[in-house]
Amino acid sequence: MLRPRTEQAERPDELRRFTVAERWVHRTTSTLMIVAILSAAFLYLPQLAEIVGRRRLLVTVHEWSGVLLPLPLAVGLGFRSVRADLRRLNRFRPEDRGWAWRAVRHGTRRAGPAGKFNAGQKLYAAFIAGATLVMVGTGLVLWFPHLAALDVRTGATFVHDWLALVIGVLVLGHIRMAFKDPEARHGMRTGWVGRAWARREHPLWAREETTPEEPAAPDDPGPDKTGPAGADPADTTPPGDRN
């Protein structure tokens, strides 16, 4: 999606990566997720539970932070930029398969070109989205136990507990990767990233975001339109007839 030239002219060395709507969806979702994970840890680990003591309050915080998790994205669907990002995340392209294969063999730093989101980010988003729906469903069964039979509640407890552990590990890994990339954190905080970072980490997206009116990057010179050295571009005389 091309950006208006006036907007990019204000920041010639940067590209717009996220809009305000996209950043707020991420912030509110991540805040609810962290609250749900921390409250679950204080509920299930006796050492942490002794520190707080107010179990009923922790249960209430955990229940509401979990059930509200899908809300930020549901509200964000009203914004075009959020819907565009969801379409990007939902499409696993041939370059994504190559990126994932190279990332497994050589690491993410040598995984090759990627679009706005690389294959790892797409897989993470897909898993978290599906897991969140499962967690909300099983959590409601535990919240209102009188609505389900005993065997259903037992299965819901098993799925809820183990899936929560997997989500916690993945979220910690996601935070760790974010701390290793200050420019990515800057982009999520301000909405803008440096062009050099974009060309290095997400070159396919950087190419999409460069408008035809923008000057070529220093390391990506345009075609030579002047012809041989010393030749006049307006001279149409065949080279063999020149004196």
Backbone torsions as a table, in degrees:
resi	resn	phi	psi	omega
1	MET	NA	121.8	-176.9
2	LEU	-76.2	139.8	178.4
3	ARG	-93.9	149.9	176.0
4	PRO	-58.0	141.6	-176.6
5	ARG	-62.4	-37.3	-179.2
6	THR	-63.2	-37.1	179.9
7	GLU	-66.3	-44.8	-179.5
8	GLN	-72.0	-28.1	-178.4
9	ALA	-64.8	-27.0	178.8
10	GLU	-69.3	-26.5	-179.6
11	ARG	-131.6	77.2	-174.1
12	PRO	-64.3	-23.6	-178.1
13	ASP	-98.7	7.9	-176.5
14	GLU	-131.6	162.2	174.7
15	LEU	-123.4	144.1	177.2
16	ARG	-77.0	117.2	-176.5
17	ARG	-101.4	-42.1	-177.5
18	PHE	-135.3	139.4	174.5
19	THR	-82.5	174.0	178.5
20	VAL	-60.7	-42.0	-179.8
21	ALA	-61.8	-44.1	179.7
22	GLU	-62.5	-41.0	-178.0
23	ARG	-69.6	-37.2	-179.6
24	TRP	-72.1	-34.5	174.3
25	VAL	-61.3	-44.1	179.4
26	HIS	-65.4	-43.9	-176.8
27	ARG	-65.8	-47.1	-177.8
28	THR	-68.5	-39.2	177.9
29	THR	-64.6	-45.4	-179.3
30	SER	-65.6	-36.8	178.0
31	THR	-63.7	-46.9	177.9
32	LEU	-62.1	-39.5	179.8
33	MET	-63.9	-45.0	180.0
34	ILE	-64.1	-42.1	178.7
35	VAL	-62.1	-42.2	179.6
36	ALA	-64.2	-42.1	-179.2
37	ILE	-67.2	-45.8	-178.4
38	LEU	-65.9	-43.3	178.9
39	SER	-64.3	-35.7	176.5
40	ALA	-65.5	-40.0	178.8
41	ALA	-62.8	-41.0	179.6
42	PHE	-71.4	-23.1	178.0
43	LEU	-81.4	-33.9	-171.2
44	TYR	-99.1	-22.2	-179.9
45	LEU	-99.7	115.6	-176.6
46	PRO	-57.6	-36.6	-179.0
47	GLN	-61.9	-39.2	178.7
48	LEU	-77.9	-35.4	-179.3
49	ALA	-61.9	-34.8	179.8
50	GLU	-67.1	-27.7	-178.8
51	ILE	-68.3	-42.4	-176.8
52	VAL	-86.8	-55.7	177.8
53	GLY	85.3	-33.8	-175.3
54	ARG	-85.9	77.0	-174.0
55	ARG	-63.3	-40.9	-178.5
56	ARG	-61.1	-38.8	177.4
57	LEU	-65.9	-42.2	178.8
58	LEU	-62.5	-40.5	178.7
59	VAL	-61.5	-44.3	179.9
60	THR	-63.3	-44.9	178.6
61	VAL	-61.5	-43.0	-179.0
62	HIS	-65.2	-43.2	-178.2
63	GLU	-63.0	-47.3	-176.0
64	TRP	-74.3	-36.2	176.6
65	SER	-65.0	-34.1	178.6
66	GLY	-72.9	-45.5	-175.8
67	VAL	-70.8	-23.3	179.5
68	LEU	-87.4	-5.0	-176.0
69	LEU	-54.7	-43.3	-179.3
70	PRO	-73.4	-11.7	-172.7
71	LEU	-64.0	-46.0	-178.5
72	PRO	-57.4	-41.9	179.4
73	LEU	-68.4	-38.1	178.5
74	ALA	-61.0	-40.9	176.5
75	VAL	-69.1	-39.5	-178.8
76	GLY	-64.3	-21.0	179.3
77	LEU	-63.2	-15.4	176.8
78	GLY	-77.3	-4.7	-179.1
79	PHE	-110.3	135.3	-176.5
80	ARG	-61.0	-40.1	-177.3
81	SER	-64.3	-37.3	178.4
82	VAL	-67.4	-42.3	178.2
83	ARG	-64.1	-36.8	178.5
84	ALA	-64.6	-41.0	177.9
85	ASP	-65.1	-38.6	178.5
86	LEU	-64.0	-37.8	176.7
87	ARG	-64.5	-40.2	177.5
88	ARG	-62.7	-45.2	-178.8
89	LEU	-66.6	-26.6	-175.3
90	ASN	-86.9	-4.1	-177.8
91	ARG	-111.3	116.5	178.1
92	PHE	-100.0	102.1	-172.8
93	ARG	-89.1	168.0	178.8
94	PRO	-55.6	-38.6	179.3
95	GLU	-66.6	-25.5	177.3
96	ASP	-70.5	-38.1	177.3
97	ARG	-63.9	-41.3	176.7
98	GLY	-64.9	-39.5	179.1
99	TRP	-62.7	-45.8	-178.2
100	ALA	-63.6	-41.3	-179.5
101	TRP	-65.1	-44.4	179.8
102	ARG	-69.9	-33.1	178.5
103	ALA	-64.9	-38.0	178.4
104	VAL	-66.6	-38.3	-175.4
105	ARG	-84.7	-37.7	-171.5
106	HIS	-122.2	-5.6	-176.6
107	GLY	97.0	160.1	-175.0
108	THR	-67.9	-27.3	-178.2
109	ARG	-67.2	-23.3	-178.5
110	ARG	-117.6	27.3	-175.0
111	ALA	-83.2	-12.3	177.2
112	GLY	98.6	-173.3	-173.7
113	PRO	-68.8	151.0	178.8
114	ALA	-143.6	160.5	175.1
115	GLY	-82.2	-151.5	-179.2
116	LYS	-60.3	-35.9	175.5
117	PHE	-124.3	132.9	177.8
118	ASN	-81.4	175.6	-174.9
119	ALA	-62.9	-37.4	178.6
120	GLY	-62.1	-41.9	178.7
121	GLN	-67.1	-36.2	178.8
122	LYS	-67.5	-43.6	179.3
123	LEU	-65.3	-40.7	178.7
124	TYR	-62.3	-46.9	-179.1
125	ALA	-62.4	-41.3	-179.4
126	ALA	-64.7	-43.5	-179.6
127	PHE	-65.9	-45.6	-178.4
128	ILE	-63.3	-38.3	179.7
129	ALA	-64.4	-47.3	178.8
130	GLY	-66.3	-41.9	-179.7
131	ALA	-64.9	-35.3	179.1
132	THR	-63.0	-42.2	178.6
133	LEU	-64.2	-40.9	177.9
134	VAL	-64.7	-41.7	-179.9
135	MET	-64.6	-39.8	178.4
136	VAL	-65.5	-43.1	-179.6
137	GLY	-63.6	-48.7	179.6
138	THR	-69.0	-32.8	178.1
139	GLY	-64.8	-37.7	178.0
140	LEU	-65.8	-35.1	176.2
141	VAL	-62.6	-40.5	179.5
142	LEU	-74.6	-30.3	-179.7
143	TRP	-71.1	-38.0	-179.7
144	PHE	-120.8	73.6	-172.8
145	PRO	-63.8	-24.6	-177.7
146	HIS	-70.6	-10.5	-178.4
147	LEU	-89.0	-5.5	-176.4
148	ALA	-136.2	155.2	178.0
149	ALA	-71.7	167.3	-176.6
150	LEU	-62.4	-43.1	-179.0
151	ASP	-65.7	-33.4	176.7
152	VAL	-67.1	-42.3	178.5
153	ARG	-65.4	-37.1	178.3
154	THR	-64.3	-45.5	177.7
155	GLY	-64.9	-39.6	179.4
156	ALA	-64.4	-38.7	178.5
157	THR	-64.2	-43.7	179.6
158	PHE	-61.2	-49.2	-179.0
159	VAL	-64.5	-44.0	-176.9
160	HIS	-61.9	-45.3	-176.3
161	ASP	-67.4	-48.4	-176.4
162	TRP	-72.3	-36.6	177.7
163	LEU	-67.8	-34.5	176.5
164	ALA	-61.4	-39.2	178.6
165	LEU	-64.2	-43.9	179.3
166	VAL	-63.5	-44.1	179.4
167	ILE	-61.6	-42.9	179.9
168	GLY	-59.8	-42.8	179.0
169	VAL	-64.8	-43.5	-179.4
170	LEU	-66.5	-39.9	179.0
171	VAL	-64.8	-41.0	176.5
172	LEU	-62.1	-40.1	176.0
173	GLY	-64.2	-39.4	177.9
174	HIS	-63.0	-42.7	178.5
175	ILE	-65.6	-40.1	179.0
176	ARG	-61.8	-43.8	178.0
177	MET	-63.7	-37.7	179.7
178	ALA	-64.7	-40.3	-179.7
179	PHE	-68.7	-21.4	178.4
180	LYS	-82.5	-8.4	-176.9
181	ASP	-130.1	86.4	-178.3
182	PRO	-59.5	-34.4	-178.7
183	GLU	-66.7	-36.6	176.7
184	ALA	-65.5	-40.2	176.9
185	ARG	-65.1	-38.7	177.3
186	HIS	-62.1	-40.0	179.0
187	GLY	-64.9	-38.8	178.7
188	MET	-73.1	-28.6	-178.9
189	ARG	-80.4	-41.5	-174.6
190	THR	-109.0	-20.9	-176.6
191	GLY	95.1	-7.4	-175.8
192	TRP	-121.8	146.0	175.7
193	VAL	-132.8	157.6	177.8
194	GLY	-70.1	146.2	179.1
195	ARG	-62.3	-38.0	-179.5
196	ALA	-62.3	-42.6	177.8
197	TRP	-64.1	-43.2	-179.2
198	ALA	-62.5	-42.1	179.3
199	ARG	-68.4	-28.5	-178.9
200	ARG	-82.4	-43.9	-173.2
201	GLU	-94.5	-34.4	-176.5
202	HIS	-137.4	62.2	-172.8
203	PRO	-62.2	-34.6	180.0
204	LEU	-66.3	-39.0	176.6
205	TRP	-69.7	-40.8	179.2
206	ALA	-59.9	-38.0	178.2
207	ARG	-66.1	-38.3	178.4
208	GLU	-65.5	-36.7	-173.6
209	GLU	-82.8	-8.8	179.8
210	THR	-84.3	117.1	-178.5
211	THR	-77.5	155.0	178.7
212	PRO	-59.5	-27.4	-177.3
213	GLU	-77.1	-17.4	-175.9
214	GLU	-76.0	147.4	178.1
215	PRO	-67.2	151.8	179.8
216	ALA	-67.9	148.9	179.0
217	ALA	-68.7	153.5	-178.4
218	PRO	-57.4	-34.1	-178.7
219	ASP	-95.1	12.5	178.7
220	ASP	-137.0	67.1	-175.6
221	PRO	-65.4	147.3	178.8
222	GLY	-77.7	174.2	-179.3
223	PRO	-65.1	148.6	179.5
224	ASP	-76.3	114.3	-176.4
225	LYS	-102.5	6.1	-176.3
226	THR	-98.9	-7.9	-179.8
227	GLY	76.2	-159.8	-179.2
228	PRO	-61.3	154.1	-178.8
229	ALA	-58.6	133.6	177.9
230	GLY	84.2	-5.0	-177.8
231	ALA	-82.2	146.1	178.0
232	ASP	-87.5	122.0	-178.6
233	PRO	-59.1	-27.4	-178.2
234	ALA	-84.8	-9.5	-177.3
235	ASP	-80.3	115.7	-179.2
236	THR	-100.7	8.2	-180.0
237	THR	-69.1	132.8	177.6
238	PRO	-55.5	144.8	-177.4
239	PRO	-57.4	-34.7	-177.9
240	GLY	-70.0	-20.6	-177.2
241	ASP	-95.0	-2.1	-179.7
242	ARG	-79.1	145.3	179.2
243	ASN	-92.1	NA	NA
